Protein backbone atom coordinates (compact mmCIF):
# COMPACT_ATOMS: atom_id res chain seq x y z
CA UNK A 1 0.00 0.00 0.00
CA UNK A 2 1.25 3.48 -0.92
CA UNK A 3 1.95 5.57 2.14
CA UNK A 4 -0.14 8.72 2.47
CA UNK A 5 1.86 11.95 2.53
CA UNK A 6 0.42 14.82 4.59
CA UNK A 7 1.47 18.34 3.61
CA UNK A 8 0.59 21.48 5.55
CA UNK A 9 0.83 24.93 3.97
CA UNK A 10 0.91 28.17 5.96
CA UNK A 11 0.29 31.59 4.44
CA UNK A 12 -1.99 34.40 5.66
CA UNK A 13 -3.14 35.17 2.12
CA UNK A 14 -4.36 31.91 0.61
CA UNK A 15 -3.10 30.54 -1.77
CA UNK A 16 -0.07 32.86 -1.67
CA UNK A 17 2.71 31.63 -3.93
CA UNK A 18 1.45 28.04 -3.86
CA UNK A 19 -1.54 28.02 -6.24
CA UNK A 20 0.05 25.95 -9.00
CA UNK A 21 1.58 23.49 -6.54
CA UNK A 22 -1.73 23.09 -4.67
CA UNK A 23 -3.65 22.48 -7.89
CA UNK A 24 -1.26 19.68 -8.70
CA UNK A 25 -1.00 18.10 -5.25
CA UNK A 26 -4.78 17.74 -4.77
CA UNK A 27 -4.82 15.45 -7.82
CA UNK A 28 -2.27 13.05 -6.32
CA UNK A 29 -4.15 10.12 -4.69
CA UNK A 30 -1.72 9.50 -1.82
CA UNK A 31 -1.35 13.14 -0.78
CA UNK A 32 -3.48 14.97 1.78
CA UNK A 33 -3.22 18.76 1.90
CA UNK A 34 -4.14 21.20 4.66
CA UNK A 35 -3.73 24.98 4.60
CA UNK A 36 -3.66 27.42 7.53
CA UNK A 37 -4.67 30.95 6.50
CA UNK A 38 -6.53 34.02 7.66
CA UNK A 39 -8.12 34.55 4.24
CA UNK A 40 -11.87 34.24 5.04
CA UNK A 41 -12.66 33.39 1.42
CA UNK A 42 -10.11 30.60 1.05
CA UNK A 43 -11.62 27.63 -0.77
CA UNK A 44 -10.11 24.88 -2.88
CA UNK A 45 -11.44 21.41 -3.55
CA UNK A 46 -9.26 18.81 -1.92
CA UNK A 47 -7.63 21.21 0.54
CA UNK A 48 -8.52 21.17 4.25
CA UNK A 49 -8.68 24.89 5.04
CA UNK A 50 -8.01 25.87 8.66
CA UNK A 51 -8.77 29.57 9.17
CA UNK A 52 -7.69 31.86 11.97
CA UNK A 53 -8.35 35.48 12.84
CA UNK A 54 -5.95 38.09 14.10
CA UNK A 55 -6.74 38.90 17.74
CA UNK A 56 -7.05 42.26 19.37
CA UNK A 57 -3.66 43.34 20.67
CA UNK A 58 -4.10 44.07 24.39
CA UNK A 59 -1.92 46.57 26.21
CA UNK A 60 0.21 45.07 28.94
CA UNK A 61 -0.43 46.75 32.29
CA UNK A 62 0.73 46.38 35.85
CA UNK A 63 -1.49 47.30 38.79
CA UNK A 64 -3.84 48.85 36.24
CA UNK A 65 -1.70 51.98 36.16
CA UNK A 66 1.46 51.35 34.13
CA UNK A 67 1.15 50.64 30.42
CA UNK A 68 4.17 49.36 28.53
CA UNK A 69 4.37 50.19 24.85
CA UNK A 70 6.15 47.86 22.42
CA UNK A 71 9.52 49.24 21.40
CA UNK A 72 9.07 50.83 17.98
CA UNK A 73 11.57 48.60 16.16
CA UNK A 74 9.83 45.51 17.53
CA UNK A 75 6.30 46.42 16.53
CA UNK A 76 6.46 44.39 13.33
CA UNK A 77 7.88 41.42 15.20
CA UNK A 78 5.22 41.85 17.86
CA UNK A 79 2.48 41.75 15.23
CA UNK A 80 4.05 38.63 13.71
CA UNK A 81 4.09 36.92 17.11
CA UNK A 82 0.39 37.63 17.57
CA UNK A 83 -0.17 36.09 14.15
CA UNK A 84 1.98 33.01 14.70
CA UNK A 85 0.22 32.44 18.02
CA UNK A 86 -3.04 32.08 16.10
CA UNK A 87 -1.33 29.92 13.46
CA UNK A 88 -0.07 27.63 16.23
CA UNK A 89 -3.57 27.31 17.70
CA UNK A 90 -4.88 26.40 14.24
CA UNK A 91 -2.12 23.79 13.89
CA UNK A 92 -3.01 22.28 17.26
CA UNK A 93 -6.62 22.09 16.16
CA UNK A 94 -5.59 20.17 13.06
CA UNK A 95 -3.49 17.88 15.21
CA UNK A 96 -6.00 17.08 17.94
CA UNK A 97 -9.36 17.38 16.20
CA UNK A 98 -8.44 16.03 12.78
CA UNK A 99 -5.44 13.89 13.73
CA UNK A 100 -3.45 15.55 10.95
CA UNK A 101 0.31 15.01 11.31
CA UNK A 102 2.18 16.61 8.40
CA UNK A 103 5.27 15.05 6.89
CA UNK A 104 6.16 18.42 5.39
CA UNK A 105 5.21 21.97 6.36
CA UNK A 106 5.56 24.64 3.69
CA UNK A 107 5.22 28.20 4.90
CA UNK A 108 6.10 31.79 4.08
CA UNK A 109 8.44 33.03 6.81
CA UNK A 110 7.60 36.72 6.41
CA UNK A 111 4.85 36.48 9.02
CA UNK A 112 6.77 33.91 11.14
CA UNK A 113 4.02 31.34 10.55
CA UNK A 114 6.42 28.37 10.76
CA UNK A 115 8.14 29.62 13.91
CA UNK A 116 6.61 27.16 16.40
CA UNK A 117 5.74 24.34 14.00
CA UNK A 118 8.63 22.15 15.18
CA UNK A 119 7.16 22.39 18.67
CA UNK A 120 3.74 21.26 17.47
CA UNK A 121 4.97 18.74 14.90
CA UNK A 122 8.51 17.74 15.95
CA UNK A 123 8.76 15.00 13.30
CA UNK A 124 7.77 17.24 10.39
CA UNK A 125 10.19 18.73 7.90
CA UNK A 126 9.89 22.47 7.37
CA UNK A 127 10.28 23.93 3.88
CA UNK A 128 10.52 27.69 4.38
CA UNK A 129 9.50 30.06 1.60
CA UNK A 130 12.27 32.67 1.83
CA UNK A 131 10.95 35.54 -0.25
CA UNK A 132 13.02 38.43 1.07
CA UNK A 133 15.60 39.56 3.61
CA UNK A 134 15.64 43.30 4.26
CA UNK A 135 18.94 45.16 3.94
CA UNK A 136 19.74 48.89 3.97
CA UNK A 137 21.80 48.49 0.80
CA UNK A 138 18.84 47.05 -1.15
CA UNK A 139 16.35 49.63 0.12
CA UNK A 140 14.65 52.15 -2.13
CA UNK A 141 16.45 54.98 -0.33
CA UNK A 142 19.85 53.49 -1.13
CA UNK A 143 18.80 52.83 -4.71
CA UNK A 144 17.97 56.48 -5.29
CA UNK A 145 21.22 57.58 -3.66
CA UNK A 146 19.98 58.77 -0.28
CA UNK A 147 22.19 58.30 2.74
CA UNK A 148 20.27 56.37 5.33
CA UNK A 149 20.30 57.48 8.94
CA UNK A 150 21.14 55.03 11.72
CA UNK A 151 17.46 55.14 12.60
CA UNK A 152 16.46 54.05 9.10
CA UNK A 153 19.06 51.30 8.97
CA UNK A 154 17.98 49.98 12.34
CA UNK A 155 14.34 49.96 11.30
CA UNK A 156 15.16 48.04 8.11
CA UNK A 157 17.30 45.43 9.84
CA UNK A 158 14.72 44.79 12.54
CA UNK A 159 12.23 43.69 9.90
CA UNK A 160 14.21 40.44 9.66
CA UNK A 161 13.70 39.21 13.24
CA UNK A 162 10.82 36.84 12.48
CA UNK A 163 12.31 35.58 9.22
CA UNK A 164 15.67 34.86 10.86
CA UNK A 165 14.04 32.87 13.66
CA UNK A 166 12.10 30.86 11.09
CA UNK A 167 15.21 30.14 9.03
CA UNK A 168 16.86 28.78 12.17
CA UNK A 169 14.40 25.88 12.31
CA UNK A 170 13.90 25.21 8.59
CA UNK A 171 15.11 21.99 7.03
CA UNK A 172 15.35 23.62 3.62
CA UNK A 173 14.38 26.97 2.12
CA UNK A 174 13.04 28.06 -1.25
CA UNK A 175 13.46 31.40 -3.01
CA UNK A 176 11.85 32.06 -6.40
CA UNK A 177 14.84 33.82 -7.98
CA UNK A 178 18.62 33.75 -7.59
CA UNK A 179 18.48 37.44 -6.69
CA UNK A 180 16.08 36.86 -3.83
CA UNK A 181 18.22 34.05 -2.45
CA UNK A 182 21.31 36.27 -2.69
CA UNK A 183 19.96 38.86 -0.23
CA UNK A 184 19.68 36.29 2.57
CA UNK A 185 22.60 35.76 4.97
CA UNK A 186 25.29 33.47 3.49
CA UNK A 187 24.90 30.92 6.28
CA UNK A 188 21.30 30.31 5.17
CA UNK A 189 21.79 30.57 1.40
CA UNK A 190 23.41 27.12 1.37
CA UNK A 191 20.08 25.66 2.50
CA UNK A 192 17.91 27.71 0.11
CA UNK A 193 17.02 26.26 -3.28
CA UNK A 194 15.79 28.40 -6.17
CA UNK A 195 12.39 27.28 -7.43
CA UNK A 196 9.91 29.66 -9.02
CA UNK A 197 6.15 29.36 -8.54
CA UNK A 198 5.79 28.81 -12.27
CA UNK A 199 4.15 30.57 -15.20
CA UNK A 200 1.21 29.13 -17.13
CA UNK A 201 2.89 29.34 -20.54
CA UNK A 202 -0.07 27.66 -22.24
CA UNK A 203 -2.32 30.50 -21.10
CA UNK A 204 0.25 33.31 -21.30
CA UNK A 205 0.95 33.19 -25.01
CA UNK A 206 0.57 35.33 -28.09
CA UNK A 207 -2.76 35.30 -29.91
CA UNK A 208 -2.56 37.34 -33.15
CA UNK A 209 -6.31 37.93 -33.25
CA UNK A 210 -6.83 38.41 -29.53
CA UNK A 211 -9.43 41.14 -28.82
CA UNK A 212 -8.16 44.04 -26.75
CA UNK A 213 -10.27 44.66 -23.67
CA UNK A 214 -9.47 48.05 -22.20
CA UNK A 215 -12.34 49.73 -20.32
CA UNK A 216 -13.09 53.15 -21.78
CA UNK A 217 -10.78 52.76 -24.78
CA UNK A 218 -11.56 51.74 -28.34
CA UNK A 219 -8.17 50.67 -29.65
CA UNK A 220 -8.15 48.98 -33.02
CA UNK A 221 -5.93 46.07 -33.98
CA UNK A 222 -2.71 47.36 -35.53
CA UNK A 223 -2.48 50.40 -33.26
CA UNK A 224 0.96 51.00 -31.73
CA UNK A 225 0.31 50.14 -28.11
CA UNK A 226 2.84 50.69 -25.35
CA UNK A 227 1.94 48.75 -22.22
CA UNK A 228 2.98 49.09 -18.59
CA UNK A 229 1.80 46.82 -15.78
CA UNK A 230 2.30 47.08 -12.03
CA UNK A 231 -0.02 46.18 -9.19
CA UNK A 232 0.77 49.64 -7.78
CA UNK A 233 1.63 52.79 -9.73
CA UNK A 234 4.62 53.80 -7.60
CA UNK A 235 8.26 54.93 -7.75
CA UNK A 236 9.70 51.53 -6.78
CA UNK A 237 8.29 50.15 -10.03
CA UNK A 238 9.63 53.03 -12.10
CA UNK A 239 6.30 54.79 -12.56
CA UNK A 240 7.77 58.30 -12.79
CA UNK A 241 10.46 57.22 -15.26
CA UNK A 242 7.74 55.58 -17.33
CA UNK A 243 5.54 58.68 -17.26
CA UNK A 244 8.45 60.92 -18.25
CA UNK A 245 9.05 58.58 -21.19
CA UNK A 246 5.34 58.77 -22.07
CA UNK A 247 5.67 62.57 -22.25
CA UNK A 248 8.61 62.25 -24.65
CA UNK A 249 6.94 59.58 -26.77
CA UNK A 250 3.74 61.62 -27.05
CA UNK A 251 5.82 64.39 -28.61
CA UNK A 252 7.79 62.12 -30.94
CA UNK A 253 5.00 59.92 -32.33
CA UNK A 254 1.38 61.05 -32.56
CA UNK A 255 0.08 57.55 -33.24
CA UNK A 256 1.18 55.76 -30.08
CA UNK A 257 -1.42 54.70 -27.51
CA UNK A 258 -0.49 53.83 -23.93
CA UNK A 259 -2.22 51.27 -21.70
CA UNK A 260 -1.30 51.52 -18.01
CA UNK A 261 -2.49 48.67 -15.77
CA UNK A 262 -2.31 49.13 -12.00
CA UNK A 263 -3.96 50.68 -8.99
CA UNK A 264 -3.37 54.04 -7.33
CA UNK A 265 -1.71 52.66 -4.23
CA UNK A 266 1.67 51.83 -2.73
CA UNK A 267 3.18 48.36 -2.41
CA UNK A 268 6.93 48.87 -2.09
CA UNK A 269 7.12 52.66 -1.92
CA UNK A 270 6.14 55.01 0.89
CA UNK A 271 2.42 55.66 1.11
CA UNK A 272 1.26 59.08 -0.06
CA UNK A 273 -1.29 59.11 2.77
CA UNK A 274 -4.00 61.70 2.34
CA UNK A 275 -1.97 63.53 -0.32
CA UNK A 276 -2.14 63.11 -4.10
CA UNK A 277 -1.46 59.59 -5.36
CA UNK A 278 1.65 58.97 -7.44
CA UNK A 279 -0.58 58.86 -10.51
CA UNK A 280 -2.05 62.26 -9.65
CA UNK A 281 1.45 63.63 -9.04
CA UNK A 282 2.61 62.37 -12.43
CA UNK A 283 -0.39 63.82 -14.22
CA UNK A 284 0.39 67.19 -12.68
CA UNK A 285 4.08 66.98 -13.55
CA UNK A 286 4.22 65.67 -17.12
CA UNK A 287 2.70 67.14 -20.27
CA UNK A 288 1.16 64.21 -22.08
CA UNK A 289 -1.67 63.77 -24.54
CA UNK A 290 -3.91 62.27 -21.89
CA UNK A 291 -6.47 61.12 -24.47
CA UNK A 292 -3.88 58.56 -25.54
CA UNK A 293 -2.97 57.39 -22.04
CA UNK A 294 -5.44 54.80 -20.78
CA UNK A 295 -5.32 54.01 -17.05
CA UNK A 296 -7.25 50.78 -16.54
CA UNK A 297 -6.91 50.29 -12.79
CA UNK A 298 -7.00 46.64 -11.74
CA UNK A 299 -8.19 44.32 -14.51
CA UNK A 300 -9.59 40.83 -14.52
CA UNK A 301 -6.92 38.28 -15.40
CA UNK A 302 -8.52 37.70 -18.80
CA UNK A 303 -8.51 41.41 -19.65
CA UNK A 304 -4.97 41.78 -18.33
CA UNK A 305 -3.79 39.00 -20.66
CA UNK A 306 -5.57 40.71 -23.57
CA UNK A 307 -3.44 43.79 -22.89
CA UNK A 308 -0.22 41.77 -23.02
CA UNK A 309 -1.31 39.96 -26.19
CA UNK A 310 -1.91 43.27 -27.96
CA UNK A 311 1.23 45.00 -26.71
CA UNK A 312 3.57 46.38 -29.37
CA UNK A 313 6.23 47.21 -26.80
CA UNK A 314 5.99 46.42 -23.09
CA UNK A 315 7.82 48.51 -20.47
CA UNK A 316 8.87 46.99 -17.16
CA UNK A 317 10.87 48.90 -14.56
CA UNK A 318 11.77 47.79 -11.06
CA UNK A 319 14.08 48.78 -8.26
CA UNK A 320 16.00 45.84 -6.71
CA UNK A 321 13.05 44.09 -5.06
CA UNK A 322 10.90 41.15 -6.13
CA UNK A 323 10.59 40.37 -9.82
CA UNK A 324 6.95 40.76 -10.83
CA UNK A 325 5.05 37.83 -12.24
CA UNK A 326 3.80 40.29 -14.85
CA UNK A 327 7.25 40.52 -16.46
CA UNK A 328 7.50 36.74 -16.89
CA UNK A 329 3.90 36.63 -18.14
CA UNK A 330 4.70 39.40 -20.64
CA UNK A 331 7.77 37.46 -21.78
CA UNK A 332 5.69 34.29 -22.10
CA UNK A 333 3.21 36.30 -24.20
CA UNK A 334 6.06 37.21 -26.62
CA UNK A 335 6.03 40.89 -25.74
CA UNK A 336 8.94 43.00 -26.96
CA UNK A 337 10.22 44.32 -23.65
CA UNK A 338 12.22 47.36 -22.63
CA UNK A 339 13.26 47.08 -19.00
CA UNK A 340 15.52 48.51 -16.33
CA UNK A 341 19.11 47.25 -16.23
CA UNK A 342 19.41 46.11 -12.63
CA UNK A 343 18.69 43.19 -10.34
CA UNK A 344 16.46 41.29 -10.43
CA UNK A 345 15.47 42.13 -14.03
CA UNK A 346 18.78 41.18 -15.60
CA UNK A 347 18.30 37.65 -14.31
CA UNK A 348 15.83 37.16 -17.18
CA UNK A 349 16.37 40.07 -19.61
CA UNK A 350 19.62 39.98 -21.55
CA UNK A 351 20.15 43.09 -23.65
CA UNK A 352 19.17 42.56 -27.29
CA UNK A 353 18.54 38.86 -26.64
CA UNK A 354 15.33 38.65 -24.59
CA UNK A 355 14.63 42.38 -24.47
CA UNK A 356 16.29 45.77 -24.26
CA UNK A 357 17.81 47.17 -21.07
CA UNK A 358 18.05 50.82 -20.06
CA UNK A 359 19.11 52.63 -16.86
CA UNK A 360 16.23 52.77 -14.39
CA UNK A 361 16.04 56.59 -14.29
CA UNK A 362 16.86 57.31 -17.96
CA UNK A 363 13.53 58.24 -19.54
CA UNK A 364 15.27 59.53 -22.67
CA UNK A 365 16.97 56.21 -23.40
CA UNK A 366 13.77 54.39 -22.51
CA UNK A 367 11.86 56.36 -25.12
CA UNK A 368 14.68 55.85 -27.65
CA UNK A 369 14.59 52.09 -27.23
CA UNK A 370 10.80 51.98 -27.47
CA UNK A 371 10.84 53.97 -30.72
CA UNK A 372 13.56 51.75 -32.17
CA UNK A 373 11.46 48.66 -31.56
CA UNK A 374 8.35 50.36 -32.97
CA UNK A 375 10.32 51.16 -36.11
CA UNK A 376 11.82 47.66 -36.37
CA UNK A 377 9.05 45.08 -35.92
CA UNK A 378 11.36 42.24 -36.98
CA UNK A 379 13.69 43.00 -34.08
CA UNK A 380 10.74 43.31 -31.71
CA UNK A 381 9.45 39.92 -32.90
CA UNK A 382 12.87 38.30 -32.40
CA UNK A 383 13.12 39.61 -28.85
CA UNK A 384 9.59 38.46 -28.04
CA UNK A 385 10.16 34.93 -29.32
CA UNK A 386 13.44 34.63 -27.39
CA UNK A 387 11.75 35.94 -24.24
CA UNK A 388 9.04 33.29 -24.45
CA UNK A 389 11.61 30.56 -25.11
CA UNK A 390 13.45 31.49 -21.91
CA UNK A 391 10.28 31.45 -19.79
CA UNK A 392 9.15 28.11 -21.24
CA UNK A 393 12.57 26.61 -20.61
CA UNK A 394 13.10 27.98 -17.10
CA UNK A 395 9.77 29.00 -15.55
CA UNK A 396 7.04 26.86 -17.10
CA UNK A 397 4.49 25.94 -14.45
CA UNK A 398 4.73 22.17 -14.93
CA UNK A 399 8.50 22.24 -14.66
CA UNK A 400 8.45 24.37 -11.51
CA UNK A 401 5.76 22.23 -9.85
CA UNK A 402 7.85 19.14 -10.55
CA UNK A 403 10.85 20.83 -8.91
CA UNK A 404 8.70 21.59 -5.86
CA UNK A 405 7.38 18.02 -5.65
CA UNK A 406 10.86 16.56 -6.01
CA UNK A 407 12.07 18.84 -3.21
CA UNK A 408 9.20 17.80 -0.93
CA UNK A 409 9.88 14.08 -1.44
CA UNK A 410 13.63 14.52 -1.06
CA UNK A 411 13.18 16.51 2.14
CA UNK A 412 10.77 14.00 3.67
CA UNK A 413 13.15 11.14 2.93
CA UNK A 414 16.25 12.86 4.36
N, C-alpha and C positions, 0 to 999 in steps of 0.2 A: 504494500500500500504506500502511495506517495504521501510523504509527510506534509502536513499543512504548514504554510509559512504565514505568520502574522506580522503585519507591518503597520506601524502607527506613524501618522504624519502630524506635525504640529505647526500651525501657522495661524495668526490671528485673522488673516484675510483669505479665507478659503476661495479658490484652491491655491492661491499664491503662485509660486513658480512650478507647481507640480501637476498642472492640468493634464498635459500629454502623458505623463507617467501614470497618473491615476486612471485615465481612460484605458490604458493598456493593462494595468494590473488587475482591474476588476473583471477582465475577460479570462484571466488565468485561473483554472479550476482549483488549484491547490493553494491559492493565496487569499487570505482574508485581510481586508483593509479597514482601518479606523482612522478618523481624523478629528483632532481637537482644534476648535476654532471659536472665535467670538462673532463670526459672521452669522447673523440671525437667519439669513436666507440661504445658507449653505445646504445644497441638496445634490446628491449624485447617486444614481442607482448602483448598488453594490458596495457602497461606502457607509460604514457605521459612523455617523456624525455625532460627536459629543461636543455640545456647545457650552460655553461659559460666558459670564458677564463680568465686566470690570466693576469692582466694588467701589463704594464711596471711600475716600481716603480720609480716615479720621485723624484729627490732631492729637498728638501725644501730650498728655497733661499730667501734672503731679500736684496732688492736693487741690485740684480744681482751680489752681491759680497760675501756675507756670506752664506756658505753652512753648514747646520746642519746635522750631521750624527746621525743615530739612535743609542742609547746607546746599547752596545754589548749584554747585557743580555735581551734586549727587541726586538732583531732582529727577533726571532721566533714569538713573539707576533705580531710584526709589519707585518710580512708576513701573519699571520693568519687573521689580520684585513683587509688586501688587499683582501684576499680570501673571507672572509665573506661579504665584501662590494659587491662583484660580486654575491655571493649567494643571498643576499638581493635583488639586482636588478632582478635576475632571479625569485625570489618569487613574486615580484611586477608585473612582466610580467604575471606570472600565474594568479595572482589576477585580474588584469585589462583587460588583453586581452582574457583570457580563463575563467574568472569568477570562478576560482577554489578557494574554501575556505575550507581548510583541517580541519577535526575534530581532527585529530592526526598528529603530526609531529615527525618523527623518524629520528634522526641524530647522527652521530658520532661527539663527542665534541672535538676530538683532533685537528681539524682545525677550531674550533669555528663556525661551520656552522649554529648552532641553536641560536647563540648569540642574534640576533635582530628579531627572528621570532615572539616573543610575540608582538613586535611593529608593525609588518606587519599583523599578524593574532592574535589579542588579545584574541579571543575566542577559539583558538586551545589549545589542550593539548600537551605538549612536553614530548616525551619519549626519554631520552638521552642515547645513547650508550656509557657507561663509560668503555672504554677498559683498561685505565692505568692512574696512577697518579705517577709521578716521585718522588723518594725519594733517598737521598744519601745512606741510609742504604740498599736499594735494587739495587744499581748500580753494574755494573760489577767490578768496582774498589774495592768496599767494599767486594764483593764476593771473590775476589782473595786476600784479606787481605791488600790492599793498604790503607794508610791513606790519605783521601781526604783533599785537601787544602780548605781554605775558598772560594777561587775563584771557585773551582770545585763544591762545595756544592751550592754556589749561582747560578751557571749556571744551575745545575740540578733543583733546586727549581723553578727557573723562567720559566721553561718549562711548568709549571702548570697554568700560568696566564689565558690563554684562556679557558682551561677546567674548572677551578674554576668559572669563570664568567658564563659559560654555565650551570654548576650545580646549580647556584643560581636561574636560571629561569626555571629549569626542574620541571615537575609535578611528574615524576618518572624516575628512571634510571635503566639500565640493564647492568650487567657484565656477561660474559660468564662462569666464574669460581668463586668459593668462594675465591680463592687466589687473583684474580684480584679485586674483591670487597674489600678485606681486606686492600689493599694498599691505598684506598681512605680515606679521612678524616672521622672520626667517625660521625660527624654531617651530612654527606651525605650518609653514608652507610645504615642508617635506611630507606632511600628512594630508595635504589638500590636493585633490585631483581636479582637473578641469573638464567639466561636462556641462554643456549648454542645455537649456530646457528643450530646445528644438524648434524648428520652423516648419510649418506645414507647407512644404514646397509644391504639393499638388494643388493647394488652394491659392497660395501666393505665387501666381504665374501671370505671364502676359496673355491678354486676350485682345487681339487686334480690333475686334468689333464690340468691345465692352462698352456699355452705355455709361456715360459720366453722370453721377448723381451728386450734384452740389446744390444744396438748398439755396434758392434765391438767385441762381446763376444759370443762364442758358448758353452753355459753351458747346459749340459744334465740334464734331470730330475733325481733326486736322488743325485745330487752333494750337498755337504755341502755348503750352501750359507749363509754368514753373510751379512746382509743388514744394511745400514745407510742412513737416508734421512734427508735433511735439505735444505731449499730454498737457504741458503748461507753456504758455508763451512767456518766456523768461530769459534773463541774461545768461544763465548757466547753459542754456541750449542755443546760445548765439542769436537770440531773437533780434537784438538791436543791429548786429552786423547784417543779418538777413534783411531787415527793413531798410537799412542804408543802401544795400545792394538793389533792393526793389526801386528805390528812388532813382538810382543811376540807370537801371534797366528801363524804367518808364520813359526816361529821356532819350535813350538810345534806340529803342524799338517800340513803335506805337502799336504793334500787333500782339505783344505778349500779354497773356492773362496769368494771374497769380492765384493759386488756391492755397490757403493757409489753414491747416487743421490743428486745433488745439484750444484749450480753455484759457480764460483770463484768470489765472491763478498762479501760485508759486509751488514748485515741487522741490527744487534744489537751490533756489535763490531766496534771498530775504523776502518776506512778505511785504507788500506795499501797504498793508493795513487799511485804513479808511481813505488813503490817498488814491490818486489815479492808478489804474492797473498799468502794467508794462505796455500793454497794447495801446491804451489811451495815451501814455507818454510818447510812444513811437508815432502815433498819428498826429500828435501835436508838434513833433520834432522834424519829421521828414515830409517833403513835398512830393507826394505821389499822386498818380491818377487813381483815385480811390474807387472809381467805377470799375477798374480792372483788377482790384485786389479783393478777393472773396474770402472773408473770414467765416469758416463753417461752424466754429465751436466744436464740440464733441460729436462725432459721427457714429452711426452704427458700424459694425465691423464690415458689413457688405458695402456700405457707401464709402468707407475708408479705403477698401481694396479697389473700388472703382476709380478713386482718385489716383492711386498708384498706377493702375493699369493704363490711365490716360495721360500720365506724366510725360512731358517731353524732356525735361531736366528736373531732377529732384535734388534739393539742397538739404544737407544734414550737417549741423554744427553742434559740437558738444565740448564743454570743458572736461577735464579729466575726472569724470565720474562714471556711472554705469553706461554701457552701450545700450541704446534703445533697441527694443525689438523692432521698431519701425524701420530702422536702417536695414536690418537683415531681411525684413519683409519687402522693402523697396528693392533690395538687391535681388531677392528671389523673383520679384516681378519684372526683372530686366530693366529697371530704371537706369538711365544715365545719371550718375551721381557726382555732384561736386560737394566736397566735404572738408572739414577742418583737419589740418595736418598735426595731429597730436593724439596721445593715448586717450581713450582706447580705440579711436577710429582707425588708426593705422595698423591695427591688428587684422583688419579685414579689407581696407581700401589701400591698394598699392597704386601710386600715381601712374596714370595712363595705362593701367592694366585692368583694374576693377572699378576705376573711377578717376576723378581728378581731385587733387589735394591743394588747399590754399591755407594761408595763415588764418587763424581763428578770427582776428580782428580786421582783416584786410578786405573791406567791402569792394574796393576797386578791383582787386584781383579776382574776387568771387564773381563779380559781374562780367569780367573779361572771360573767365572760363565758361560761364553759362552761355555767353554769346557765341563763343567758339564752337561749343557743342550744338547750339541751335543752327549754326551755319554749316555744320559738318555732320549730317545725320548718320553717315556711315561710321564715323568714329563713335558717335553716341551709341549706335547699335552694337558695335564691337565691345564697348565698355559694359553695356547692359548684359550681354550674353556671358561675358567673363565673370561678371558679378554673380549672376545666377549659378554658374558652374561652381563657383567657390562655395556658395551657401549650400547647394545640393551635396557637394562633396564633404563639407565639414559640419554643417548644422542642420541637416535634414532631420525631421522629427523622429522618424523610425530609427535612424542611426543613433541619435542621442538617447532615446528611450532604451535601446539595447545596451548602451554604455551604462546607463543607470541600473538596469536590471543585473548586468554582469557585476557591477560594483556591490549591489546588495547581496547577491549570492556569495561573492568572494568574501565580503565582510562577515557574513553569518558563519561561514565555514572556518574562518581564521580563529 
